[in-house]
Amino acid sequence: MWRAYSDMREANYKGADKYFHARGNYDAAQRGPGGAWAAKVISDARENSQRVTDLFKYGDSGHGVEDSKDDQAANRWGRSGNDPNHIRPAGLPDKY
């Protein structure tokens, strides 16, 4: 998961967030049931902390709720063993 996060930061490519979520969860799940479990725990903690941050930043406007739901869908996609390239944005360098 850390490699996917690092690649996402390095790529800094608009629209690639969901791909990197899926890829990180996919990579972790490929390590077995423990990897899939760890990916779920980490992903859920990250999304929950992001919701708290958004609440303090934007108030109770619901800002970011849809994005969080989309992130979690991408997380589940990858953890389920589905190919993250299915949601890879066009034009993202092959390096990633």
C-alpha positions, 0 to 999 in steps of 0.5 A: 500500500505504501508503494501505491501511495508513494507512486500516487504522490510522485505521479501527481496525476489528476484523476488517478486517485482511485486507481492508486487506491485500487492498486494499493489494496490489490497489492496487499490482498495478493499477500493473502488473507492477512494482507486483505485484512490489513488493507481494509483496516488501513483503508477504513482508518484513512477514510474515517480520518479524512472525514473528520478532517473534512468536518473540521475544514468544511463543517457539516457540508457533506463536502468529500462524502461522495469522494470518500465513497468512491475511494472506498469502492476503489479500495474494495475493487482492488481488495477483491482481486479485481485488476486495478488497471480497469480504473486506470486513467488514460494518459497515466505514465506506464511507470505506474 
